[in-house]
Amino acid sequence: MALFVSTFTNKVDRKGRVSVPASFRAALSTQLFAGIVVYPSFTSTAIEGCGTDFLEDLAASAEASFDRFSTEQDDLNTLIFASSHQLAWDPEGRVVLPEEILAHARIAEQAAFVGKGRTFQIWEPEALKVHQAEARERALKNRPQLVLRPPSSPAVAPNRPPRGPEAK
């Protein structure tokens, strides 16, 4: 499974071409599709990005979680799958971001690729700075707790007592 880390800012040319960071391309190198999948974020003025493997996992999770004809399933399909673009990279590792995707994120000259674990986002660099400051402020105020879970394989992950808030 692909893992995206760090932040890279790259130039966007007049045709909407931008270089996908080499480490992101390397993380996706085992997939059959040589490229990325992007769609407009429905929570921010950014572009959501992932590999086809993550999108397949998302589709399977949605099918298992929602009734086939539920409003939630329809919303997810509309906001993610119907709005997604599969973008193959060229020999130089560039993709062409569609105009409506660039407009959603207000990207003109530069794009910041932001690793978010199994997914990534693409931001207009100044908007990213504002978003990061707000995220830091929320995190300092709320002090989120993350409980590390061992891998799901029982041979690798013996039962351990819970840590964090639920251990109390």
Buried (B, 14 or more C-beta within 10 A) or exposed (E): EBEBEEBBBBEBEEEBBBBBBEBBBEBBEEBEBEBBBBBBBEEBBBBBBBBBBBBEBBBEEBEEEBEEEEEEBEEBBEBBBEBBBEBEBEEEBBBBBBEEBBEBBEBEEBBBBBBEEBBBBBBBEEBBEEBBEEEEEEEEEEEEEEEEEEEEEEEEEEEEEEEEEEEE
